[in-house]
Amino acid sequence: MEKSRIIGLAIIVLFIGAIVYFFWSSETAKTEIPSYVTGEKRAMYEWAKTPEGIALLDQVPCYCGCKYEGHHNAEDCFWRDNGNFDKHGISCSTCLDIAKKTKAMNEEGKNICEIVKAIDEFYKPNANLRTDTPLPEGCTE
C-alpha cells in the first residue's frame, strides 16, 4: 500500500511540474512563437503578428471571456501589447476560430466592418463575453 501511494504522489508531482513548465516557461515571455506551437495554431500566431493581422485583429472583438483577463480585442489573445507571445490562443478554440474567420474573410475581400458584423452575429449568444472592442471607424451597428 505504501509503495503505490509513493508512486501515485510521484506521478502527481511530475504532472504538476509539466503544467508549471508549460505555463511559466521562460520561453513564453519572448517575442517568438515557442516551438511547442505547431500546425494551424502556429500559422495563426504568425499571421496575427503580421501588419495585416495586427491591423485586423486589433479591431475584432473576442467572445471567449478573455475580457476578464484584461484582453481588449482578438489580437490580445495571441500577442501582448508589448509584442510578447500570449499563450491564451493556444488552448482557446474561440480565439483561434475568430482569427481564422477574420483572415479568411479578409482574403475574400470583405472589409473590417463586414468582418466584425459577421463575427458579432455568429457569437451573438455569447454577447456578455464580448471584449470592449469599439466598432471600427465608419462601421454602424
matplotlib code that plots the C-alpha trace (Angstrom):
import matplotlib.pyplot as plt

x = [0.0, 2.8, 4.6, 1.6, 1.0, 4.5, 4.2, 0.9, 2.4, 5.4, 3.0, 1.1, 4.3, 5.5, 2.2, 2.2, 5.8, 4.8, 2.0, 4.1, 6.8, 4.2, 2.6, 5.6, 8.4, 10.8, 10.1, 6.6, 8.0, 9.7, 8.6, 9.0, 6.4, 7.5, 8.5, 5.6, 3.1, 2.7, 0.4, -2.7, -2.2, 1.3, 0.1, -2.5, 0.1, 2.4, -0.4, -1.5, 2.0, 2.0, 1.0, -2.2, -3.1, -2.4, -4.4, -7.4, -7.4, -6.9, -10.4, -12.1, -13.7, -13.2, -16.0, -14.3, -14.4, -10.8, -12.0, -11.8, -8.1, -7.7, -7.9, -9.5, -9.6, -8.8, -5.1, -4.6, -5.3, -2.1, 0.3, 0.5, 0.7, 4.5, 4.9, 5.4, 3.8, 0.5, -0.3, -4.1, -4.6, -3.1, -5.8, -8.8, -10.8, -12.9, -9.9, -8.5, -11.8, -12.2, -8.7, -9.3, -12.6, -11.0, -8.2, -10.5, -13.0, -10.2, -8.8, -12.3, -12.2, -14.5, -13.8, -13.4, -17.0, -18.3, -15.9, -16.8, -20.5, -20.3, -18.3, -20.7, -23.6, -22.1, -21.2, -24.4, -25.3, -22.1, -22.6, -21.9, -18.4, -17.5, -14.4, -14.9, -13.5, -15.1, -16.6, -14.1, -14.3, -17.1, -19.0, -22.5, -24.3]
y = [0.0, 2.4, 1.8, 2.5, 5.7, 6.9, 6.1, 8.0, 11.0, 10.9, 10.9, 13.8, 15.8, 15.1, 16.1, 19.4, 20.0, 19.6, 22.1, 24.6, 24.3, 24.8, 27.9, 29.5, 28.6, 31.5, 30.8, 32.2, 35.7, 36.1, 37.8, 34.5, 31.7, 28.8, 25.6, 23.6, 25.7, 23.9, 23.5, 25.6, 27.4, 28.4, 29.7, 31.9, 33.2, 34.0, 35.8, 37.6, 39.2, 40.5, 44.1, 42.9, 40.5, 43.2, 45.8, 43.5, 41.6, 44.8, 45.9, 42.5, 41.6, 38.2, 36.3, 33.6, 35.6, 36.7, 40.3, 39.1, 38.5, 42.1, 41.5, 44.2, 42.6, 39.4, 40.4, 40.3, 36.5, 35.9, 38.8, 41.2, 44.9, 44.8, 42.3, 39.3, 35.9, 35.3, 31.6, 32.1, 31.5, 28.0, 26.5, 28.6, 27.4, 30.6, 32.8, 30.5, 30.5, 34.3, 34.7, 32.1, 33.8, 37.2, 36.0, 34.1, 36.9, 39.4, 37.2, 37.1, 40.8, 41.7, 44.9, 45.3, 46.4, 43.2, 41.0, 42.5, 42.3, 38.6, 37.7, 39.7, 37.9, 34.5, 34.9, 36.8, 34.1, 35.0, 38.8, 39.0, 37.7, 40.2, 42.3, 46.0, 46.4, 49.6, 49.3, 50.2, 53.8, 54.1, 51.0, 51.1, 48.6]
z = [0.0, 0.9, -2.4, -4.5, -2.5, -3.2, -6.9, -7.0, -5.4, -7.8, -10.8, -9.4, -8.8, -12.3, -13.8, -11.8, -12.8, -16.5, -16.1, -14.4, -17.1, -19.8, -18.2, -16.7, -19.0, -19.7, -23.4, -23.1, -22.3, -25.6, -28.8, -30.7, -31.0, -28.8, -30.6, -29.0, -31.0, -34.3, -37.3, -37.7, -34.4, -35.3, -38.7, -36.9, -34.4, -37.4, -39.3, -36.1, -35.9, -39.5, -40.1, -41.7, -38.8, -36.2, -38.0, -38.4, -35.1, -33.2, -34.4, -33.9, -30.6, -28.9, -27.3, -25.1, -21.9, -22.1, -21.3, -17.7, -18.3, -19.5, -23.2, -25.3, -28.8, -30.6, -31.1, -27.4, -27.4, -29.5, -28.7, -25.8, -26.4, -25.8, -28.6, -26.3, -27.0, -25.2, -24.7, -24.5, -28.2, -27.9, -25.9, -26.8, -29.8, -29.8, -30.3, -33.0, -34.8, -34.7, -36.1, -38.8, -39.8, -39.8, -42.1, -44.4, -44.8, -45.4, -48.1, -49.7, -49.9, -47.0, -45.2, -41.5, -40.9, -42.7, -40.7, -37.3, -38.1, -39.2, -36.0, -33.8, -35.4, -35.1, -31.4, -30.5, -27.9, -26.1, -26.2, -22.5, -23.0, -25.8, -25.3, -25.1, -28.6, -30.2, -33.6, -36.3, -37.6, -40.2, -39.1, -37.8, -35.7]

ax = plt.figure().add_subplot(projection="3d")
ax.plot(x, y, z, "-o")
ax.set_aspect("equal")
plt.show()
